[in-house]
Every structure is written in C-alpha cells, then in structure tokens.
C-alpha cells in the first residue's frame, strides 16, 4: 500500500506540472489611458523646458511595443550640455476628465533603445502642481520592459503628470520607448483609454510561430501521456507483484 501511495503521488506531480505548463497570464491590453498605438491622443501631450536645447523629440512608432501595435519613441540631439537642465513632456488632469491627480497612481512602461546605455540619467516619471514628485528607474533594459510607478498623495492637488527629458549629456539618437502610460484614480478605477489603442497586427512570421507552438504543445501533451502511461504500467506491475 505504501508503494501504491508513493506512485500515485508521482502521477499527481506529473499532472500538476502539465497543468502549469498550459497556464497563460492575461494581458490588460488596451487598458492604459495612453497606449501610443496611433497618433490619436498625442495632441493632449505638451512639452516644456529645455526641449529645443536638447533636440527632444517624442514620436509614435510601430517598431516596438509592450502591448498593442506601437509605443512612443523618445530621442535627443544634444551637441553640448545646455545651461538650462529641466523639462519634459506631460498631460493635464483635465485631459483625463479629472480635477487633479491627487490620490492617483501613475505608471508607464519603458524599454531602453540599443546603444542608449548611460543616457537616461535624468529620466523619471513625475507629477507637478502643489508639490514636485518623481519616480526614477534604477536600471533599464534593452530586452525587457520596466514599469515605473508613482503614487500621488491624497492631499496633493497636482495638475500634471508626465516624464522628464532623459539626459542632458551630449548625445544624438533614440533613447527610450514608452508604452502603456496609465492612471488609476483614488477609487482604484483605471482611466479609460483615450482612443489611441490599436490591437497588434500579427505578421506572417508570427503566424508561423503560432503554428509551431501548437505543434510543440501537442507533442508535449503526447509526451506527458506517454510518461503517465509508463507510470501506470509500473503501478500496475508493482500492485500485481506485491499483492
């Protein structure tokens, strides 16, 4: 009986592993206030500060995205360090139908561009109004998206949120991609998308990859069934042997 219990536990472990292999995480695609999949809502964003001195530009692109079909590509052209070192890009609370951002949580996802290491020293998510608040990523990756979060206190009636100019060092080129800029109100409700969400277009190569994944999944299922069947035979033989 003891052997039977051990073998039954082994079968249960295999089935549990198989179940875990097919668990898929749900993506909140299209929930962010600004998805940057199109140019539809870019007019709501404003720039300030040393944008001209740094050659600061933020354009919508479909080259890279975390969710949806695009993101915001931030680049600079800084011939020499400017005297005035401040500025960035922001939205007003009224653009999202809010009186202020007090008690809100703001997030954005950031991906570092190739060859831009060391040129995001000034990048931060910020809020301004009653008080100046920032949240700065410690490190950024060129292969994985980093989520930057800023919580605004209940008593801070700040009217702006946005991100700062990434660097004031001499640099020419793309620096970061920004995607899924979201705002959650004090009641925990995510502010609805402003009309710039567009589902990611699936290319032919991605379709081929999907078919390949299906084939691999089927093979995995067959392999698991073979393993379970083999364990079943061992169990059956053991029971006959010790009965």
DOZASE-521792 format. One line per field, with one value per residue (C-alpha): x, z, y; residue number from 1; residue in one letter. Coordinates in nm, 4 decimals, m for minus. Example, Ala and Ser with C-alpha at 12.3 -4.5 7.8 and 13.67 -1.06 7.14 Angstrom:
// residues 2
east: c(1.2300:1.3670)
up: c(0.7800:0.7140)
north: c(m0.4500:m0.1060)
k: c(1:2)
r: c(a:s)
This chain:
// residues 243
east: c(0.0000:0.2864:0.4357:0.0979:0.0633:0.4127:0.3444:0.0069:0.1797:0.4268:0.1422:m0.0239:0.3001:0.3299:m0.0289:0.0233:0.3331:0.1376:m0.1362:0.1178:0.2708:m0.0564:m0.1208:m0.1277:m0.1080:m0.3814:m0.2586:m0.4517:m0.4052:m0.5642:m0.6462:m0.3854:m0.5001:m0.2319:m0.1236:0.0633:m0.0536:m0.1600:m0.1213:m0.4835:m0.4117:m0.0644:m0.2095:m0.3018:0.0664:0.2658:0.6374:0.8194:1.1685:1.4885:1.3302:1.4846:1.8324:1.8304:1.6644:1.3995:1.1501:0.8727:0.7070:0.4665:0.6203:0.5081:0.8598:0.8389:0.5552:0.4803:0.1102:m0.0915:0.0611:0.3001:0.4772:0.6288:0.9900:1.1919:1.5112:1.7519:2.0172:2.2403:2.5586:2.6767:2.5398:2.2819:2.2839:1.9189:1.8603:1.4932:1.1835:0.9929:0.6504:0.3235:m0.0555:m0.3016:m0.5577:m0.8430:m0.7370:m0.8404:m1.1561:m1.0014:m0.9858:m0.6369:m0.4232:m0.4491:m0.4638:m0.3926:m0.1359:0.0525:0.2521:0.4491:0.6487:0.9962:1.2312:1.5853:1.6942:2.0058:2.3282:2.1499:2.3071:2.4176:2.1882:1.8776:2.0327:1.7639:1.4604:1.1798:0.8039:0.6865:0.3892:0.3767:0.1384:0.1135:0.4354:0.7008:0.7082:0.9244:0.9864:1.3117:1.4006:1.7259:1.8145:1.6608:1.6949:1.7072:1.5320:1.2720:1.0181:1.0485:0.7376:0.7830:0.5163:0.4361:0.1776:0.0419:m0.0709:m0.4368:m0.3581:m0.1532:m0.3765:m0.1222:m0.2467:0.0264:0.1881:0.4495:0.8116:1.1316:1.3932:1.6076:1.9526:2.1412:2.4674:2.5929:2.4066:2.2379:1.9912:1.6983:1.6945:1.3776:1.0431:0.7483:0.4274:0.1113:0.1006:m0.1805:m0.3580:m0.5595:m0.7936:m0.8207:m1.1067:m0.8921:m1.0516:m0.8200:m0.8820:m1.0105:m0.8008:m0.8105:m0.8673:m0.5105:m0.5297:m0.4896:m0.4528:m0.1138:m0.1018:0.0098:0.2703:0.3045:0.6188:0.4334:0.1553:0.4113:0.5477:0.1974:0.1556:0.4923:0.3833:0.0672:0.2707:0.5097:0.2142:0.0639:0.3998:0.4253:0.0801:0.1755:0.4974:0.3071:0.0580:0.3456:0.5024:0.1709:0.1074:0.4518:0.3924:0.0567:0.2263:0.4796:0.1982:0.0056:0.3099:0.4003:0.0493:0.0463:0.3906:0.3141:m0.0481)
up: c(0.0000:0.0813:m0.2661:m0.4238:m0.2413:m0.3497:m0.7133:m0.7001:m0.5666:m0.8543:m1.1065:m0.9374:m0.9578:m1.3313:m1.3927:m1.1844:m1.3887:m1.7089:m1.5871:m1.5007:m1.8484:m2.0023:m1.7647:m1.9589:m1.7969:m1.9077:m2.0516:m1.9840:m2.3447:m2.4288:m2.0698:m2.0348:m2.0787:m2.3445:m2.5422:m2.8139:m3.0819:m3.3006:m3.3007:m3.1955:m2.8483:m2.8876:m2.9151:m2.5450:m2.4519:m2.4021:m2.3725:m2.1517:m2.0517:m2.2440:m2.5283:m2.8025:m2.6475:m2.6226:m2.9568:m2.7620:m2.9780:m2.8951:m3.1901:m3.2193:m3.3702:m3.4583:m3.4458:m3.0821:m2.8334:m2.4996:m2.5771:m2.8783:m3.2055:m3.1037:m2.8485:m2.8017:m2.9172:m2.7350:m2.8930:m2.8415:m3.0260:m2.7659:m2.9188:m2.5798:m2.2277:m2.2098:m1.9394:m1.8506:m1.7498:m1.6952:m1.8878:m2.0350:m2.1601:m1.9654:m1.9676:m1.7653:m1.5361:m1.7348:m2.0395:m1.8456:m1.7016:m1.3572:m1.1378:m1.0250:m0.9825:m0.6037:m0.4736:m0.8193:m0.9171:m1.2419:m1.4340:m1.7548:m1.9162:m2.0500:m2.2821:m2.3442:m2.7057:m2.8376:m2.7706:m2.5251:m2.2079:m1.9850:m2.1496:m1.9313:m1.6148:m1.5879:m1.6910:m1.4364:m1.4078:m1.2472:m1.1130:m1.0587:m0.9075:m0.5316:m0.4870:m0.7182:m0.7147:m0.9139:m0.9512:m1.1201:m1.2630:m1.1196:m1.4365:m1.7800:m2.0197:m2.3976:m2.3836:m2.1046:m2.0266:m1.6926:m1.5185:m1.3340:m1.0745:m0.8967:m0.6188:m0.5616:m0.2042:m0.1278:m0.0178:m0.3268:m0.5797:m0.8600:m1.2067:m1.4231:m1.4772:m1.7350:m1.7880:m1.7926:m2.0638:m2.0402:m2.0434:m2.0761:m2.1768:m2.5345:m2.7321:m3.0668:m3.1236:m2.9852:m2.6094:m2.4836:m2.5881:m2.3619:m2.3622:m2.1521:m1.9695:m1.7217:m1.4442:m1.1684:m0.9687:m0.5860:m0.6041:m0.7941:m1.1331:m1.4353:m1.6504:m1.9857:m2.2999:m2.4858:m2.8259:m2.9289:m2.8719:m3.1745:m3.1491:m3.2522:m3.6139:m3.6464:m3.9194:m4.1307:m3.9425:m3.6122:m3.7532:m3.8439:m3.4914:m3.3544:m3.5632:m3.4400:m3.0823:m3.1400:m3.2761:m2.9818:m2.7424:m2.8997:m2.8754:m2.5101:m2.4396:m2.6122:m2.4097:m2.0849:m2.1777:m2.2507:m1.9132:m1.7315:m1.9212:m1.8274:m1.4627:m1.4868:m1.6147:m1.3306:m1.0781:m1.2247:m1.2252:m0.8693:m0.7413:m0.9059:m0.7679:m0.4091:m0.3944)
north: c(0.0000:0.2349:0.1794:0.2451:0.5784:0.6864:0.6040:0.7809:1.0899:1.0754:1.0614:1.3602:1.5582:1.4925:1.6032:1.9175:2.0045:1.9510:2.1854:2.4547:2.4296:2.5482:2.8384:3.1672:3.5130:3.7532:4.0857:4.4036:4.5072:4.8413:4.9428:5.2184:5.5776:5.6236:5.3165:5.5123:5.2672:5.5602:5.9399:5.9887:6.1295:6.2804:6.6321:6.6079:6.5904:6.9107:6.9790:7.2289:7.3315:7.2601:7.0645:7.2782:7.2818:6.9015:6.8322:6.6406:6.4507:6.2031:6.0282:5.7388:5.4254:5.0743:4.9300:4.8203:4.7769:4.6165:4.5850:4.6853:4.7983:5.0760:5.2926:5.6378:5.6710:5.9380:6.0722:6.3636:6.5594:6.7271:6.8773:7.0045:7.0176:7.3023:7.5676:7.5088:7.1472:7.0866:6.9906:6.7019:6.6017:6.5997:6.5860:6.7941:6.6331:6.7898:6.5855:6.2752:6.4276:6.4827:6.7915:6.6878:6.3778:6.3710:6.0143:5.8702:5.6102:5.6717:5.4116:5.3875:5.1072:5.1861:4.9977:5.1205:5.1648:4.9965:5.1926:5.4255:5.2874:5.5738:5.8291:5.8054:5.9507:6.2197:6.0114:5.9946:5.9750:6.2989:6.4907:6.8669:7.1191:7.1555:6.9537:6.8092:6.4287:6.1876:5.8161:5.7155:5.3724:5.2373:5.0475:4.9981:4.7057:4.6801:4.3418:4.3699:4.6421:4.8214:4.9569:5.2874:5.3735:5.6999:5.7282:6.0794:6.1588:6.2279:6.5836:6.6755:6.8512:6.8152:6.9037:6.7471:6.4070:6.3112:6.2154:6.4192:6.4684:6.1517:6.3149:6.6437:6.4750:6.5171:6.2518:6.2038:5.9232:5.7250:5.6713:5.5001:5.3565:5.4409:5.2376:5.1918:5.5252:5.4614:5.6500:5.4824:5.7077:5.7065:5.4537:5.2049:5.2639:5.2712:5.5790:5.4536:5.4666:5.7977:5.6435:5.5578:5.1811:4.9580:4.5810:4.4457:4.3354:3.9746:3.9249:3.6118:3.5118:3.5395:3.3238:3.0573:3.0769:3.0245:2.7095:2.5882:2.6482:2.4451:2.1544:2.1726:2.1825:1.8705:1.6936:1.7955:1.6527:1.3256:1.3102:1.3660:1.0930:0.8545:0.9350:0.8919:0.5668:0.4396:0.5227:0.3463:0.0312:0.0475:0.0930:m0.1970:m0.4248:m0.3250:m0.3909:m0.7370:m0.8133:m0.7185:m0.8334)
k: c(1:2:3:4:5:6:7:8:9:10:11:12:13:14:15:16:17:18:19:20:21:22:23:24:25:26:27:28:29:30:31:32:33:34:35:36:37:38:39:40:41:42:43:44:45:46:47:48:49:50:51:52:53:54:55:56:57:58:59:60:61:62:63:64:65:66:67:68:69:70:71:72:73:74:75:76:77:78:79:80:81:82:83:84:85:86:87:88:89:90:91:92:93:94:95:96:97:98:99:100:101:102:103:104:105:106:107:108:109:110:111:112:113:114:115:116:117:118:119:120:121:122:123:124:125:126:127:128:129:130:131:132:133:134:135:136:137:138:139:140:141:142:143:144:145:146:147:148:149:150:151:152:153:154:155:156:157:158:159:160:161:162:163:164:165:166:167:168:169:170:171:172:173:174:175:176:177:178:179:180:181:182:183:184:185:186:187:188:189:190:191:192:193:194:195:196:197:198:199:200:201:202:203:204:205:206:207:208:209:210:211:212:213:214:215:216:217:218:219:220:221:222:223:224:225:226:227:228:229:230:231:232:233:234:235:236:237:238:239:240:241:242:243)
r: c(x:x:x:x:x:x:x:x:x:x:x:x:x:x:x:x:x:x:x:x:x:x:x:x:x:x:x:x:x:x:x:x:x:x:x:x:x:x:x:x:x:x:x:x:x:x:x:x:x:x:x:x:x:x:x:x:x:x:x:x:x:x:x:x:x:x:x:x:x:x:x:x:x:x:x:x:x:x:x:x:x:x:x:x:x:x:x:x:x:x:x:x:x:x:x:x:x:x:x:x:x:x:x:x:x:x:x:x:x:x:x:x:x:x:x:x:x:x:x:x:x:x:x:x:x:x:x:x:x:x:x:x:x:x:x:x:x:x:x:x:x:x:x:x:x:x:x:x:x:x:x:x:x:x:x:x:x:x:x:x:x:x:x:x:x:x:x:x:x:x:x:x:x:x:x:x:x:x:x:x:x:x:x:x:x:x:x:x:x:x:x:x:x:x:x:x:x:x:x:x:x:x:x:x:x:x:x:x:x:x:x:x:x:x:x:x:x:x:x:x:x:x:x:x:x:x:x:x:x:x:x:x:x:x:x:x:x:x:x:x:x:x:x)
